[in-house]
Amino acid sequence: MKFDYYTAPPQPVFDDIKINALKLWGSYQDPYRTEKISRIEHVENVKDNAWFIVAMFDHINQAKLLSMVSPETASMIRLARGY
């Protein structure tokens, strides 16, 4: 199966990304925490929204996010990032 960046991932993968991104942003101080959480808390699993959430992080925090999500989700994130 070919990976399509603009096709939404399975709902469990999206939920895993979103839940853990919210946890990661929640570990930061304001102004970042409030701003970033408010940008993603109502995002739905449509098109490339999952990858938008991942792209909000720098490479260091993307690595942290990869360590927080399930292996299946981490694999899909790597595909989306081109790894």
Stockholm file with secondary structure:
# STOCKHOLM 1.0

chainA/1-83         MKFDYYTAPPQPVFDDIKINALKLWGSYQDPYRTEKISRIEHVENVKDNAWFIVAMFDHINQAKLLSMVSPETASMIRLARGY
#=GR chainA/1-83 SS CCCCTTSCCCHHHHHHHHHHHHHHHHTSCTTHHHHHHHHHTTCCSCTTHHHHHHHTSCHHHHHHHHHHSCHHHHHHHHHHHTC
#=GC SS_cons        CCCCTTSCCCHHHHHHHHHHHHHHHHTSCTTHHHHHHHHHTTCCSCTTHHHHHHHTSCHHHHHHHHHHSCHHHHHHHHHHHTC
//
